[in-house]
Amino acid sequence: MNQHHPIRAAVFSAGSWGTAVGKIMADAGTNVTMHARRAEIADAINTTHKNPGYFPDVELPPNLTATTDAAAALDGADFLVLSIPAQSLRESLAAWAPHIGPDTVIVSLMKGIEIGSGLRASQVITEVTGIDADRVAVLSGPNLAREIMDGQPAAATIACPDDIAAHRVQHACYTPYFRPYTSTDVIGCELGGAVKNVIALAVGIASGMGMGHNAQAMLITRGLAETTRLATAMGAHPATLSGLAGLGDLVATCSSPLSRNRTFGAHLGQGLSMEQATAATRQTTEGVKSAAAILALAHAHDVEMPITDVISALLNEKVTLSQAAAALMQRPPKPER
């Protein structure tokens, strides 16, 4: 990489989190090209410097532009930042893969587990592209897009098996309001990000049913315990789960009304059907899609995940809301550790 040339990042695509990370990177001095699926979004970003689909009120930096042309977005990119629904990653990435440069580092923002394969996003990326795992990084942490667009302080973990690549990504997105830390524990970061969405559904349900902060704190704490059990069984370091990509992300997602998964859960807790909750939430709710895949991983690794179990059963309409609530609150008494 020639240091005399400005660093370039291609962000796919122009949803809420992709836009937020695009803004972070542009604010850090990286030249950013957003890939938008819809021409009107790309045109608006280029002409008004705003993303009307998600943040019509926030001015985007001048070094952030957009295109609908995947090849043009990827031309000369040092980084490909992927922020699309986890379940459409495989198909979308297959179309973009031929345009990825030989030295491009891929940065995954995705927090889901692929249904059917049980693969984490970084695994889908290496499988589809044939790119070495050392060139795939994941960014995860307590990052509510709306707050970041408003310039509120936040931090995240950037994990990559190659420490040098992790530091390159860190440099490309370090701003006064956004502090990235590096790690080599990709598994821990990805599982923390995926499972917390399911726990947030449980906390949302409890909140929607009128349960108080004690119940919500219990679900967050026990949720972290089952996340850590699965992650460590799959090779993660336990400390990762008490860091930004574990506890940090879990707390933000479970406690904020800005969180899609928590909001979806709250709708269910208030008695809405799956269809009604989906209509009310509007954006992708990864926890709903990933719950069954995470439960399958738990079974494969012989790990008990009681909260995930109950949420998966509720989402598949195998138990009623009141049965789910009772199951979440009534576990057999045993030692905490």
LUMFI-37729 format. One record per residue (C-alpha): x, y, z; residue in one letter; residue number from 1. Coordinates in nm, 3 decimals, padded with zeros to 5 digits. Each point is the difference from the previous one (the first is absolute). Layout:
! residues N
+---------+---------+---------+----+-----+
|      xx |      yy |      zz | aa |   i |
+---------+---------+---------+----+-----+
|       X |       Y |       Z |  A | NUM |
...
+---------+---------+---------+----+-----+
***
This chain:
! residues 337
+---------+---------+---------+----+-----+
|      xx |      yy |      zz | aa |   i |
+---------+---------+---------+----+-----+
|  00.000 |  00.000 |  00.000 |  M |   1 |
|  00.149 |  00.335 | -00.108 |  N |   2 |
| -00.024 |  00.246 |  00.289 |  Q |   3 |
|  00.002 |  00.295 | -00.242 |  H |   4 |
| -00.342 | -00.095 | -00.128 |  H |   5 |
| -00.299 |  00.071 |  00.226 |  P |   6 |
| -00.146 | -00.312 |  00.152 |  I |   7 |
| -00.320 | -00.112 | -00.170 |  R |   8 |
| -00.294 | -00.197 |  00.140 |  A |   9 |
| -00.300 | -00.144 | -00.181 |  A |  10 |
| -00.305 | -00.041 |  00.224 |  V |  11 |
| -00.271 | -00.248 | -00.106 |  F |  12 |
| -00.267 |  00.117 |  00.044 |  S |  13 |
| -00.173 |  00.323 |  00.094 |  A |  14 |
| -00.220 | -00.118 |  00.290 |  G |  15 |
|  00.008 |  00.157 |  00.345 |  S |  16 |
|  00.311 | -00.170 |  00.141 |  W |  17 |
|  00.188 |  00.005 | -00.332 |  G |  18 |
| -00.066 |  00.374 | -00.025 |  T |  19 |
|  00.116 |  00.056 |  00.360 |  A |  20 |
|  00.328 | -00.188 | -00.056 |  V |  21 |
|  00.045 |  00.178 | -00.335 |  G |  22 |
| -00.028 |  00.331 |  00.188 |  K |  23 |
|  00.246 | -00.115 |  00.269 |  I |  24 |
|  00.257 | -00.102 | -00.262 |  M |  25 |
| -00.045 |  00.321 | -00.198 |  A |  26 |
|  00.037 |  00.204 |  00.320 |  D |  27 |
|  00.323 | -00.197 |  00.065 |  A |  28 |
|  00.137 |  00.121 | -00.335 |  G |  29 |
| -00.076 | -00.311 | -00.206 |  T |  30 |
| -00.156 |  00.058 | -00.342 |  N |  31 |
| -00.329 | -00.192 |  00.002 |  V |  32 |
| -00.216 | -00.124 | -00.286 |  T |  33 |
| -00.338 | -00.134 |  00.113 |  M |  34 |
| -00.167 | -00.263 | -00.216 |  H |  35 |
| -00.375 |  00.062 | -00.009 |  A |  36 |
| -00.248 | -00.240 | -00.154 |  R |  37 |
| -00.237 |  00.280 | -00.099 |  R |  38 |
|  00.109 |  00.276 | -00.239 |  A |  39 |
| -00.203 |  00.265 |  00.184 |  E |  40 |
|  00.195 | -00.066 |  00.323 |  I |  41 |
|  00.337 |  00.023 | -00.180 |  A |  42 |
| -00.109 |  00.319 | -00.178 |  D |  43 |
| -00.121 |  00.158 |  00.326 |  A |  44 |
|  00.328 | -00.082 |  00.178 |  I |  45 |
|  00.199 |  00.155 | -00.287 |  N |  46 |
| -00.213 |  00.312 | -00.050 |  T |  47 |
| -00.137 |  00.081 |  00.348 |  T |  48 |
|  00.266 | -00.180 |  00.214 |  H |  49 |
| -00.280 | -00.168 |  00.195 |  K |  50 |
| -00.146 | -00.351 |  00.007 |  N |  51 |
| -00.375 |  00.064 | -00.027 |  P |  52 |
| -00.088 | -00.365 |  00.068 |  G |  53 |
|  00.148 | -00.005 |  00.351 |  Y |  54 |
|  00.145 |  00.333 |  00.119 |  F |  55 |
| -00.163 |  00.281 | -00.199 |  P |  56 |
|  00.111 |  00.253 |  00.264 |  D |  57 |
|  00.374 | -00.082 |  00.016 |  V |  58 |
|  00.257 |  00.162 | -00.228 |  E |  59 |
|  00.250 | -00.254 | -00.137 |  L |  60 |
|  00.370 |  00.091 | -00.049 |  P |  61 |
|  00.110 |  00.122 | -00.347 |  P |  62 |
|  00.245 | -00.294 | -00.036 |  N |  63 |
| -00.295 | -00.244 |  00.009 |  L |  64 |
| -00.165 | -00.068 | -00.336 |  T |  65 |
| -00.233 | -00.270 | -00.133 |  A |  66 |
| -00.058 | -00.217 | -00.304 |  T |  67 |
| -00.224 | -00.289 | -00.108 |  T |  68 |
|  00.293 | -00.155 | -00.192 |  D |  69 |
|  00.169 | -00.268 |  00.213 |  A |  70 |
|  00.311 | -00.018 | -00.222 |  A |  71 |
|  00.048 |  00.378 |  00.016 |  A |  72 |
| -00.041 |  00.001 |  00.380 |  A |  73 |
|  00.261 | -00.275 |  00.041 |  L |  74 |
|  00.254 |  00.141 | -00.249 |  D |  75 |
|  00.320 |  00.067 |  00.197 |  G |  76 |
| -00.169 | -00.054 |  00.338 |  A |  77 |
|  00.231 | -00.073 |  00.295 |  D |  78 |
| -00.304 | -00.116 |  00.201 |  F |  79 |
| -00.332 | -00.159 | -00.088 |  L |  80 |
| -00.241 |  00.063 |  00.287 |  V |  81 |
| -00.299 | -00.237 | -00.006 |  L |  82 |
| -00.323 |  00.104 |  00.171 |  S |  83 |
| -00.288 | -00.198 | -00.146 |  I |  84 |
| -00.248 | -00.246 |  00.154 |  P |  85 |
|  00.189 | -00.315 |  00.103 |  A |  86 |
| -00.241 | -00.229 | -00.184 |  Q |  87 |
|  00.059 |  00.172 | -00.337 |  S |  88 |
|  00.380 |  00.022 |  00.039 |  L |  89 |
|  00.086 | -00.317 | -00.197 |  R |  90 |
| -00.202 |  00.089 | -00.309 |  E |  91 |
|  00.094 |  00.369 | -00.004 |  S |  92 |
|  00.371 | -00.059 |  00.060 |  L |  93 |
|  00.022 | -00.259 | -00.279 |  A |  94 |
| -00.100 |  00.275 | -00.247 |  A |  95 |
|  00.252 |  00.250 |  00.141 |  W |  96 |
|  00.294 | -00.239 |  00.055 |  A |  97 |
|  00.152 |  00.026 | -00.353 |  P |  98 |
|  00.055 |  00.374 |  00.056 |  H |  99 |
|  00.188 | -00.035 |  00.333 |  I | 100 |
|  00.367 |  00.099 | -00.034 |  G | 101 |
|  00.285 | -00.238 |  00.097 |  P | 102 |
|  00.098 |  00.208 |  00.306 |  D | 103 |
| -00.341 |  00.122 |  00.112 |  T | 104 |
| -00.076 | -00.068 |  00.367 |  V | 105 |
| -00.364 | -00.096 |  00.062 |  I | 106 |
| -00.165 |  00.145 |  00.310 |  V | 107 |
| -00.320 | -00.170 |  00.116 |  S | 108 |
| -00.256 |  00.202 |  00.197 |  L | 109 |
| -00.252 | -00.284 | -00.003 |  M | 110 |
| -00.147 | -00.150 |  00.315 |  K | 111 |
| -00.175 | -00.317 | -00.103 |  G | 112 |
|  00.049 | -00.373 | -00.052 |  I | 113 |
| -00.084 | -00.149 | -00.340 |  E | 114 |
| -00.308 | -00.224 |  00.016 |  I | 115 |
|  00.069 | -00.353 | -00.123 |  G | 116 |
|  00.380 |  00.015 |  00.006 |  S | 117 |
|  00.039 |  00.146 |  00.351 |  G | 118 |
|  00.291 |  00.208 | -00.130 |  L | 119 |
|  00.108 |  00.335 |  00.140 |  R | 120 |
|  00.025 |  00.289 | -00.250 |  A | 121 |
|  00.382 | -00.017 | -00.022 |  S | 122 |
| -00.026 | -00.370 | -00.089 |  Q | 123 |
| -00.256 |  00.070 | -00.274 |  V | 124 |
|  00.233 |  00.272 | -00.134 |  I | 125 |
|  00.307 | -00.228 | -00.022 |  T | 126 |
| -00.210 | -00.282 | -00.149 |  E | 127 |
| -00.159 |  00.215 | -00.272 |  V | 128 |
|  00.306 |  00.207 | -00.095 |  T | 129 |
|  00.282 | -00.249 |  00.066 |  G | 130 |
|  00.179 |  00.285 |  00.180 |  I | 131 |
|  00.228 | -00.097 |  00.289 |  D | 132 |
| -00.143 |  00.049 |  00.351 |  A | 133 |
|  00.294 |  00.235 |  00.075 |  D | 134 |
| -00.161 |  00.253 | -00.236 |  R | 135 |
| -00.342 | -00.009 |  00.170 |  V | 136 |
| -00.068 |  00.221 |  00.303 |  A | 137 |
| -00.317 |  00.043 |  00.205 |  V | 138 |
| -00.110 |  00.321 |  00.170 |  L | 139 |
| -00.232 | -00.039 |  00.297 |  S | 140 |
| -00.100 |  00.192 |  00.312 |  G | 141 |
| -00.266 |  00.218 |  00.165 |  P | 142 |
| -00.075 |  00.201 | -00.313 |  N | 143 |
| -00.351 |  00.138 | -00.044 |  L | 144 |
|  00.012 |  00.165 | -00.343 |  A | 145 |
| -00.216 |  00.299 |  00.091 |  R | 146 |
|  00.229 |  00.107 |  00.285 |  E | 147 |
|  00.311 | -00.032 | -00.217 |  I | 148 |
| -00.160 |  00.208 | -00.277 |  M | 149 |
| -00.055 |  00.268 |  00.267 |  D | 150 |
|  00.371 | -00.011 |  00.090 |  G | 151 |
| -00.059 | -00.161 |  00.340 |  Q | 152 |
|  00.300 | -00.187 |  00.146 |  P | 153 |
|  00.027 | -00.373 | -00.065 |  A | 154 |
|  00.260 | -00.277 | -00.017 |  A | 155 |
|  00.030 | -00.335 | -00.175 |  A | 156 |
|  00.223 | -00.304 | -00.035 |  T | 157 |
|  00.165 | -00.078 | -00.334 |  I | 158 |
|  00.098 | -00.366 | -00.009 |  A | 159 |
|  00.219 | -00.164 | -00.262 |  C | 160 |
|  00.237 | -00.301 |  00.015 |  P | 161 |
|  00.264 |  00.235 | -00.148 |  D | 162 |
|  00.084 |  00.269 |  00.256 |  D | 163 |
|  00.148 |  00.230 | -00.268 |  I | 164 |
| -00.324 | -00.008 | -00.202 |  A | 165 |
| -00.199 |  00.074 |  00.318 |  A | 166 |
|  00.219 |  00.305 |  00.064 |  H | 167 |
| -00.048 |  00.119 | -00.360 |  R | 168 |
| -00.377 | -00.013 |  00.045 |  V | 169 |
|  00.036 |  00.172 |  00.338 |  Q | 170 |
|  00.196 |  00.285 | -00.162 |  H | 171 |
| -00.263 |  00.037 | -00.274 |  A | 172 |
| -00.286 |  00.054 |  00.247 |  C | 173 |
|  00.156 |  00.178 |  00.297 |  Y | 174 |
| -00.175 |  00.332 |  00.075 |  T | 175 |
| -00.040 |  00.226 |  00.306 |  P | 176 |
| -00.343 | -00.158 |  00.063 |  Y | 177 |
|  00.070 | -00.360 | -00.110 |  F | 178 |
|  00.270 | -00.205 |  00.175 |  R | 179 |
|  00.082 | -00.339 | -00.154 |  P | 180 |
|  00.196 | -00.264 |  00.196 |  Y | 181 |
|  00.169 | -00.296 | -00.170 |  T | 182 |
| -00.026 | -00.374 |  00.069 |  S | 183 |
|  00.084 | -00.329 | -00.165 |  T | 184 |
| -00.312 | -00.178 |  00.136 |  D | 185 |
| -00.228 | -00.001 | -00.302 |  V | 186 |
| -00.220 | -00.281 |  00.138 |  I | 187 |
| -00.068 |  00.181 |  00.328 |  G | 188 |
| -00.082 |  00.328 | -00.174 |  C | 189 |
| -00.236 | -00.158 | -00.250 |  E | 190 |
| -00.183 | -00.219 |  00.251 |  L | 191 |
| -00.036 |  00.288 |  00.246 |  G | 192 |
| -00.158 |  00.206 | -00.278 |  G | 193 |
| -00.232 | -00.274 | -00.122 |  A | 194 |
| -00.127 | -00.140 |  00.330 |  V | 195 |
| -00.061 |  00.342 |  00.160 |  K | 196 |
| -00.277 |  00.061 | -00.255 |  N | 197 |
| -00.187 | -00.307 |  00.130 |  V | 198 |
|  00.050 |  00.109 |  00.364 |  I | 199 |
| -00.125 |  00.349 | -00.094 |  A | 200 |
| -00.321 | -00.158 | -00.131 |  L | 201 |
| -00.046 | -00.164 |  00.343 |  A | 202 |
|  00.065 |  00.329 |  00.182 |  V | 203 |
| -00.241 |  00.179 | -00.234 |  G | 204 |
| -00.268 | -00.261 |  00.065 |  I | 205 |
|  00.046 |  00.040 |  00.377 |  A | 206 |
| -00.020 |  00.377 | -00.033 |  S | 207 |
| -00.307 | -00.020 | -00.226 |  G | 208 |
| -00.171 | -00.221 |  00.258 |  M | 209 |
|  00.065 |  00.262 |  00.267 |  G | 210 |
|  00.282 | -00.174 |  00.183 |  M | 211 |
|  00.244 |  00.233 |  00.176 |  G | 212 |
|  00.373 |  00.065 | -00.010 |  H | 213 |
|  00.079 | -00.290 |  00.236 |  N | 214 |
| -00.144 | -00.251 | -00.247 |  A | 215 |
|  00.173 |  00.171 | -00.291 |  Q | 216 |
|  00.336 |  00.000 |  00.183 |  A | 217 |
| -00.047 | -00.368 |  00.080 |  M | 218 |
| -00.055 | -00.081 | -00.369 |  L | 219 |
|  00.303 |  00.209 | -00.106 |  I | 220 |
|  00.224 | -00.172 |  00.257 |  T | 221 |
| -00.122 | -00.353 | -00.069 |  R | 222 |
|  00.002 |  00.081 | -00.371 |  G | 223 |
|  00.367 |  00.092 |  00.022 |  L | 224 |
|  00.064 | -00.330 |  00.183 |  A | 225 |
| -00.154 | -00.210 | -00.277 |  E | 226 |
|  00.171 |  00.206 | -00.271 |  T | 227 |
|  00.336 | -00.058 |  00.170 |  T | 228 |
| -00.070 | -00.374 |  00.034 |  R | 229 |
| -00.063 | -00.035 | -00.373 |  L | 230 |
|  00.285 |  00.229 | -00.108 |  A | 231 |
|  00.263 | -00.171 |  00.215 |  T | 232 |
| -00.124 | -00.344 | -00.112 |  A | 233 |
|  00.066 |  00.121 | -00.356 |  M | 234 |
|  00.352 |  00.123 |  00.080 |  G | 235 |
| -00.051 |  00.362 |  00.113 |  A | 236 |
|  00.188 |  00.161 |  00.287 |  H | 237 |
| -00.233 |  00.062 |  00.298 |  P | 238 |
|  00.142 |  00.353 |  00.053 |  A | 239 |
| -00.135 |  00.107 | -00.341 |  T | 240 |
| -00.354 | -00.059 |  00.125 |  L | 241 |
|  00.049 |  00.237 |  00.294 |  S | 242 |
|  00.137 |  00.265 | -00.238 |  G | 243 |
| -00.156 |  00.241 | -00.250 |  L | 244 |
| -00.110 | -00.267 | -00.248 |  A | 245 |
| -00.158 | -00.207 |  00.281 |  G | 246 |
| -00.137 |  00.178 |  00.305 |  L | 247 |
|  00.027 |  00.345 | -00.161 |  G | 248 |
| -00.211 | -00.084 | -00.303 |  D | 249 |
| -00.241 | -00.205 |  00.213 |  L | 250 |
| -00.069 |  00.288 |  00.240 |  V | 251 |
| -00.052 |  00.256 | -00.278 |  A | 252 |
| -00.228 | -00.225 | -00.202 |  T | 253 |
| -00.202 | -00.121 |  00.299 |  C | 254 |
| -00.049 |  00.339 |  00.163 |  S | 255 |
| -00.058 |  00.242 | -00.286 |  S | 256 |
| -00.334 |  00.078 | -00.168 |  P | 257 |
|  00.216 |  00.066 | -00.311 |  L | 258 |
|  00.074 | -00.374 | -00.020 |  S | 259 |
| -00.204 | -00.181 | -00.267 |  R | 260 |
|  00.014 | -00.337 |  00.176 |  N | 261 |
| -00.107 |  00.140 |  00.336 |  R | 262 |
| -00.281 |  00.193 | -00.171 |  T | 263 |
| -00.116 | -00.312 | -00.186 |  F | 264 |
| -00.006 | -00.191 |  00.329 |  G | 265 |
| -00.195 |  00.279 |  00.169 |  A | 266 |
| -00.265 | -00.023 | -00.274 |  H | 267 |
| -00.029 | -00.377 |  00.062 |  L | 268 |
| -00.019 |  00.061 |  00.376 |  G | 269 |
| -00.286 |  00.243 | -00.055 |  Q | 270 |
| -00.190 | -00.278 | -00.177 |  G | 271 |
|  00.069 |  00.076 | -00.366 |  L | 272 |
|  00.030 | -00.296 | -00.240 |  S | 273 |
|  00.326 | -00.074 | -00.185 |  M | 274 |
| -00.147 |  00.163 | -00.314 |  E | 275 |
| -00.110 |  00.311 |  00.190 |  Q | 276 |
|  00.336 |  00.031 |  00.178 |  A | 277 |
|  00.184 | -00.038 | -00.331 |  T | 278 |
| -00.213 |  00.273 | -00.158 |  A | 279 |
|  00.050 |  00.231 |  00.300 |  A | 280 |
|  00.380 | -00.044 |  00.014 |  T | 281 |
|  00.061 |  00.054 | -00.376 |  R | 282 |
|  00.378 | -00.061 | -00.007 |  Q | 283 |
|  00.192 | -00.329 |  00.004 |  T | 284 |
| -00.021 | -00.169 |  00.340 |  T | 285 |
|  00.290 | -00.244 | -00.003 |  E | 286 |
| -00.096 | -00.175 |  00.325 |  G | 287 |
| -00.327 | -00.124 | -00.148 |  V | 288 |
|  00.183 | -00.158 | -00.293 |  K | 289 |
|  00.300 | -00.136 |  00.194 |  S | 290 |
| -00.167 | -00.150 |  00.311 |  A | 291 |
| -00.055 | -00.344 | -00.153 |  A | 292 |
|  00.352 | -00.008 | -00.151 |  A | 293 |
|  00.155 |  00.094 |  00.337 |  I | 294 |
| -00.205 | -00.269 |  00.176 |  L | 295 |
|  00.123 | -00.255 | -00.254 |  A | 296 |
|  00.360 |  00.103 |  00.080 |  L | 297 |
| -00.075 | -00.042 |  00.371 |  A | 298 |
| -00.129 | -00.353 | -00.059 |  H | 299 |
|  00.300 | -00.085 | -00.220 |  A | 300 |
|  00.240 |  00.112 |  00.276 |  H | 301 |
| -00.210 | -00.148 |  00.282 |  D | 302 |
| -00.051 |  00.340 |  00.167 |  V | 303 |
| -00.307 |  00.098 |  00.204 |  E | 304 |
| -00.156 |  00.326 | -00.122 |  M | 305 |
| -00.334 |  00.026 |  00.182 |  P | 306 |
| -00.085 |  00.358 | -00.106 |  I | 307 |
|  00.081 | -00.066 | -00.368 |  T | 308 |
| -00.201 | -00.323 |  00.026 |  D | 309 |
| -00.313 |  00.179 |  00.125 |  V | 310 |
|  00.029 |  00.289 | -00.249 |  I | 311 |
|  00.045 | -00.241 | -00.292 |  S | 312 |
| -00.309 | -00.195 |  00.110 |  A | 313 |
| -00.202 |  00.322 |  00.030 |  L | 314 |
|  00.111 |  00.128 | -00.343 |  L | 315 |
| -00.100 | -00.335 | -00.152 |  N | 316 |
| -00.332 |  00.025 |  00.184 |  E | 317 |
|  00.062 | -00.325 |  00.189 |  K | 318 |
| -00.074 |  00.171 |  00.333 |  V | 319 |
| -00.235 |  00.284 |  00.097 |  T | 320 |
|  00.120 |  00.333 |  00.139 |  L | 321 |
| -00.104 | -00.092 |  00.355 |  S | 322 |
|  00.172 | -00.340 | -00.027 |  Q | 323 |
|  00.315 |  00.173 | -00.127 |  A | 324 |
| -00.007 |  00.255 |  00.285 |  A | 325 |
| -00.042 | -00.276 |  00.258 |  A | 326 |
|  00.287 | -00.200 | -00.153 |  A | 327 |
|  00.229 |  00.305 | -00.001 |  L | 328 |
| -00.066 |  00.066 |  00.369 |  M | 329 |
| -00.015 | -00.357 |  00.134 |  Q | 330 |
|  00.333 | -00.178 | -00.017 |  R | 331 |
|  00.092 | -00.279 |  00.245 |  P | 332 |
|  00.201 |  00.134 |  00.298 |  P | 333 |
|  00.371 | -00.081 | -00.023 |  K | 334 |
|  00.338 |  00.164 |  00.075 |  P | 335 |
|  00.069 |  00.310 | -00.215 |  E | 336 |
|  00.343 | -00.119 | -00.117 |  R | 337 |
+---------+---------+---------+----+-----+
***
